Amino acid sequence: MISHHFAPRLAGIRLHPIKSLDPVDVSEARIGPGGGLEHDRAWALYSVDGRWVNGKRTAAMHLIRATYAPDISSVTLAVPGDRRNIPARTFPFPAGSEDAAEWFSVYFEQQILVRHSPEGFPDDNIANGPTIISTASLQTVSSWFPGLSVESVRQRFRATIEIDGSPMESHAAARAEETAGKLVSTNGHLPAFWEDQLYGEDERSVVRFRIGEVNFEGSNPCARCPVPPRDPQTGADLIGFQKRFTDLRRETLPSWAPAARFDHFYRLATNTRVAPTETGKLLRLGDILQIF
């Protein structure tokens, strides 16, 4: 009879091919040349004076819907309900950035440049690897705000990698539990904010871990921006979101989280760094996370 234990596994991979726009869920993704996931934040929008046009600066970004071909070879852009009846258009991805810029220019009523970078356009240029969050963290934040679904929280915080516990055969479980499973609950799910053990006590220390065949360094708890309080579909602000989130994050900070890393508590998910040696390696749903 085979007994089962539980260990952290890769439960979700979510790319945001166009910075600030809709995500796409995939079953596998490669590490790109910049340390992030291939095709993640590969397009970014700019005004002619070189300023970002993104969700932080422009709430109208939330009204644009982006849908992708299964292989992410094209993107269809649309603005449902727009009074100007801007037609939906499909563009090759990532090669169609210049044509897409014309569509965005019509929507924003100003000239927009769409830049493509194989390295992506990360928010953190130092810890520029994938951001990691646990399913339980998303569920807990959802519970703090009545009426806010887990999927809405997922869209608001825009992490690329989601982890949870899942069963594994006993002959493979011992090392995984020793190195990464000390905080797996009896029902097989990771506790909320499990990812807070993936960074060190100070900026000079890192936590090294592996997901599947990819090596990571955990860097810091991710500071959040003005986007999470906004409805991902409409851009409407949830009044009091940041204060309530901050208060409850402070109250529920787990014992394994290095408190010194929280100069404020408007932080969620873990930022990572990925060495150039990992470029091209594949992450797959179900991959085990092991801390070294």
C-alpha positions as CSV (number, residue, x, y, z in Angstrom):
1,M,0.0,0.0,0.0
2,I,1.4,3.4,-1.0
3,S,1.1,6.1,1.6
4,H,0.8,9.8,0.5
5,H,2.4,12.9,2.0
6,F,2.0,16.5,0.9
7,A,4.5,18.9,-0.6
8,P,4.3,22.3,-2.2
9,R,3.7,22.1,-6.0
10,L,3.2,24.4,-8.8
11,A,-0.6,24.9,-9.0
12,G,-0.8,27.8,-11.5
13,I,1.2,29.6,-14.2
14,R,-0.3,32.9,-15.3
15,L,1.3,35.1,-18.0
16,H,0.5,38.8,-18.6
17,P,1.8,39.1,-22.2
18,I,0.8,42.8,-22.4
19,K,1.8,44.7,-19.3
20,S,-1.3,45.8,-17.3
21,L,-3.7,43.8,-19.5
22,D,-5.5,40.5,-19.1
23,P,-3.6,37.3,-18.1
24,V,-3.6,33.9,-19.8
25,D,-3.2,30.6,-17.9
26,V,-0.8,28.1,-19.3
27,S,0.2,24.6,-18.2
28,E,3.9,25.2,-18.8
29,A,6.3,28.1,-19.4
30,R,10.0,28.6,-20.0
31,I,12.3,31.0,-18.3
32,G,13.0,33.9,-20.6
33,P,16.3,35.7,-21.2
34,G,15.6,38.3,-18.6
35,G,14.8,35.8,-15.8
36,G,11.0,36.1,-16.0
37,L,8.7,33.8,-17.8
38,E,8.8,33.8,-21.6
39,H,6.1,36.0,-23.0
40,D,5.3,37.6,-19.6
41,R,5.1,41.4,-19.8
42,A,6.6,41.2,-23.3
43,W,4.7,44.3,-24.6
44,A,4.5,47.6,-22.7
45,L,2.8,50.8,-23.7
46,Y,4.4,54.2,-23.7
47,S,3.4,57.8,-24.5
48,V,5.5,59.7,-27.0
49,D,7.3,61.5,-24.1
50,G,8.5,58.1,-22.8
51,R,6.1,57.7,-19.9
52,W,4.5,54.3,-19.0
53,V,0.9,53.9,-20.0
54,N,-0.2,51.2,-17.6
55,G,-2.8,50.4,-14.9
56,K,-0.9,52.4,-12.2
57,R,-1.2,55.6,-14.2
58,T,-4.2,55.0,-16.4
59,A,-7.4,53.5,-15.0
60,A,-8.8,53.2,-18.6
61,M,-6.4,50.3,-19.1
62,H,-8.8,48.1,-17.1
63,L,-11.6,48.5,-19.7
64,I,-9.5,46.8,-22.4
65,R,-10.0,43.0,-22.9
66,A,-7.1,41.0,-24.3
67,T,-7.6,37.4,-25.4
68,Y,-4.8,35.2,-26.7
69,A,-4.5,32.2,-29.1
70,P,-3.8,29.0,-27.2
71,D,-0.1,29.2,-28.3
72,I,0.0,33.0,-27.6
73,S,0.8,33.6,-31.3
74,S,-1.9,36.3,-31.5
75,V,-3.9,38.7,-29.3
76,T,-7.4,40.1,-29.8
77,L,-8.0,43.5,-28.3
78,A,-11.5,44.8,-27.6
79,V,-13.3,47.4,-25.5
80,P,-16.8,46.0,-24.8
81,G,-19.4,48.7,-24.4
82,D,-17.2,51.6,-25.5
83,R,-19.4,54.4,-26.7
84,R,-17.1,55.0,-29.7
85,N,-17.6,51.4,-30.9
86,I,-13.9,50.8,-31.4
87,P,-13.7,47.6,-33.4
88,A,-11.9,44.6,-31.9
89,R,-8.8,43.6,-33.8
90,T,-6.4,40.6,-33.8
91,F,-2.7,41.1,-34.0
92,P,0.3,38.7,-34.3
93,F,2.1,38.3,-31.0
94,P,4.7,39.5,-30.3
95,A,5.5,40.6,-33.9
96,G,2.5,42.9,-34.3
97,S,3.4,45.6,-31.9
98,E,3.5,48.5,-34.4
99,D,0.0,47.7,-35.7
100,A,-1.3,47.3,-32.2
101,A,0.1,50.7,-31.3
102,E,-2.3,52.2,-33.9
103,W,-5.3,50.5,-32.2
104,F,-4.2,51.7,-28.7
105,S,-3.7,55.2,-30.1
106,V,-7.3,55.3,-31.2
107,Y,-8.5,54.0,-27.9
108,F,-6.5,56.4,-25.7
109,E,-6.9,59.3,-28.2
110,Q,-3.2,60.0,-28.1
111,Q,-0.2,58.5,-29.8
112,I,0.8,55.3,-28.1
113,L,4.0,53.3,-28.7
114,V,4.1,49.6,-28.0
115,R,7.5,48.3,-27.3
116,H,8.5,44.6,-27.3
117,S,11.2,43.1,-25.2
118,P,12.1,39.4,-25.0
119,E,13.4,40.1,-21.5
120,G,10.0,41.6,-20.5
121,F,9.2,44.7,-18.6
122,P,9.3,43.7,-14.9
123,D,8.1,46.0,-12.2
124,D,11.3,45.2,-10.1
125,N,14.4,45.4,-12.2
126,I,16.6,43.7,-9.6
127,A,14.3,40.9,-8.4
128,N,12.9,40.4,-11.9
129,G,12.0,36.7,-11.7
130,P,8.5,35.4,-11.4
131,T,6.4,36.4,-8.5
132,I,5.2,33.6,-6.3
133,I,2.0,33.4,-4.2
134,S,0.1,30.5,-2.5
135,T,-3.5,29.7,-3.3
136,A,-4.2,30.0,0.5
137,S,-3.0,33.6,0.5
138,L,-5.4,34.5,-2.3
139,Q,-8.2,32.8,-0.5
140,T,-7.4,34.6,2.8
141,V,-7.3,38.0,1.1
142,S,-10.6,37.2,-0.5
143,S,-12.1,36.5,2.9
144,W,-11.1,39.9,4.1
145,F,-13.3,41.6,1.5
146,P,-16.9,40.4,1.4
147,G,-18.0,39.8,-2.2
148,L,-14.5,39.7,-3.6
149,S,-13.9,36.3,-5.3
150,V,-10.6,34.5,-5.2
151,E,-10.3,35.0,-9.0
152,S,-10.7,38.7,-8.6
153,V,-7.9,38.7,-6.0
154,R,-5.8,36.7,-8.4
155,Q,-6.4,39.3,-11.1
156,R,-5.7,42.2,-8.8
157,F,-2.3,41.0,-7.5
158,R,-1.1,39.6,-10.9
159,A,1.4,37.0,-9.6
160,T,2.9,34.7,-12.2
161,I,3.4,31.5,-10.2
162,E,0.8,30.0,-7.7
163,I,1.7,27.2,-5.4
164,D,-0.4,24.8,-3.2
165,G,0.1,21.5,-1.5
166,S,-0.8,18.2,-3.2
167,P,-0.3,14.5,-2.5
168,M,2.9,12.7,-3.5
169,E,4.0,9.1,-3.1
170,S,5.9,8.4,0.2
171,H,9.1,7.3,-1.5
172,A,9.4,10.8,-3.1
173,A,7.9,12.8,-0.2
174,A,10.6,12.5,2.6
175,R,13.1,15.0,1.2
176,A,10.4,17.4,-0.1
177,E,8.8,17.5,3.3
178,E,12.1,18.0,5.0
179,T,13.2,20.9,2.8
180,A,9.9,22.5,1.9
181,G,7.0,20.8,3.7
182,K,7.4,21.9,7.3
183,L,4.5,24.3,6.8
184,V,2.0,22.0,5.0
185,S,-1.2,21.6,6.9
186,T,-2.8,18.3,7.6
187,N,-5.4,18.7,4.8
188,G,-2.7,19.0,2.3
189,H,-3.0,22.7,1.5
190,L,-0.3,25.2,2.3
191,P,-1.2,27.8,4.9
192,A,-1.8,31.4,4.0
193,F,1.4,33.4,3.3
194,W,3.5,30.2,3.0
195,E,5.5,32.1,0.4
196,D,6.8,34.5,3.2
197,Q,9.4,31.8,4.0
198,L,11.0,32.2,0.6
199,Y,13.1,35.3,1.4
200,G,15.7,36.0,4.1
201,E,16.0,38.2,7.2
202,D,17.6,41.1,5.4
203,E,18.3,42.4,1.9
204,R,21.7,40.7,1.7
205,S,20.3,37.2,2.5
206,V,18.5,35.0,0.0
207,V,16.6,31.8,0.2
208,R,17.5,29.3,-2.6
209,F,14.9,26.9,-3.8
210,R,13.9,24.9,-6.9
211,I,10.7,24.4,-8.7
212,G,11.0,21.4,-11.0
213,E,14.3,22.0,-12.8
214,V,14.5,25.7,-12.3
215,N,16.6,27.3,-9.5
216,F,15.4,30.5,-7.8
217,E,16.5,33.0,-5.2
218,G,13.8,34.5,-3.1
219,S,14.3,38.2,-2.7
220,N,11.6,40.2,-0.8
221,P,7.9,40.5,-0.1
222,C,6.4,42.3,-3.0
223,A,5.3,45.9,-2.4
224,R,2.0,46.6,-4.0
225,C,0.9,49.6,-6.2
226,P,-2.4,51.4,-6.7
227,V,-3.8,48.6,-8.9
228,P,-5.1,46.0,-6.4
229,P,-7.9,48.2,-5.0
230,R,-9.4,48.5,-8.6
231,D,-11.9,46.1,-10.1
232,P,-9.9,44.3,-12.9
233,Q,-12.8,44.7,-15.3
234,T,-14.0,48.2,-14.7
235,G,-11.2,50.0,-12.8
236,A,-13.6,51.0,-10.0
237,D,-11.9,51.6,-6.7
238,L,-12.8,49.5,-3.7
239,I,-12.7,52.2,-1.1
240,G,-10.6,51.5,2.0
241,F,-8.9,48.5,0.4
242,Q,-5.3,49.4,1.1
243,K,-5.9,50.3,4.7
244,R,-7.9,47.2,5.5
245,F,-5.4,45.0,3.7
246,T,-2.5,46.6,5.5
247,D,-4.1,46.3,8.9
248,L,-5.1,42.6,8.4
249,R,-1.7,41.7,6.8
250,R,0.0,43.1,9.9
251,E,-2.3,41.2,12.3
252,T,-1.9,37.9,10.4
253,L,1.8,38.0,9.6
254,P,2.9,34.4,10.1
255,S,5.7,33.4,12.5
256,W,8.0,32.4,9.6
257,A,7.8,35.8,7.9
258,P,10.9,37.9,8.6
259,A,9.2,40.9,10.2
260,A,12.2,43.2,9.5
261,R,11.4,43.0,5.8
262,F,8.1,44.8,6.3
263,D,8.7,48.5,6.4
264,H,5.0,48.6,5.6
265,F,2.4,45.8,5.3
266,Y,1.0,46.6,1.9
267,R,3.0,43.6,0.6
268,L,1.9,40.3,-0.9
269,A,3.7,37.6,-2.8
270,T,7.5,37.0,-3.1
271,N,9.7,38.5,-5.7
272,T,12.5,36.3,-7.0
273,R,15.7,36.3,-9.0
274,V,16.6,33.7,-11.6
275,A,20.2,33.3,-12.9
276,P,21.0,33.4,-16.6
277,T,21.9,29.7,-16.3
278,E,18.2,28.9,-16.0
279,T,17.2,30.5,-19.3
280,G,15.2,28.1,-21.4
281,K,14.3,25.7,-18.6
282,L,10.7,24.6,-18.3
283,L,8.2,25.0,-15.5
284,R,5.2,22.7,-15.6
285,L,2.1,22.5,-13.5
286,G,2.6,19.9,-10.7
287,D,6.4,20.6,-10.4
288,I,7.5,20.2,-6.7
289,L,9.0,23.2,-4.9
290,Q,12.1,22.3,-2.7
291,I,13.9,24.7,-0.5
292,F,17.7,24.2,-0.2
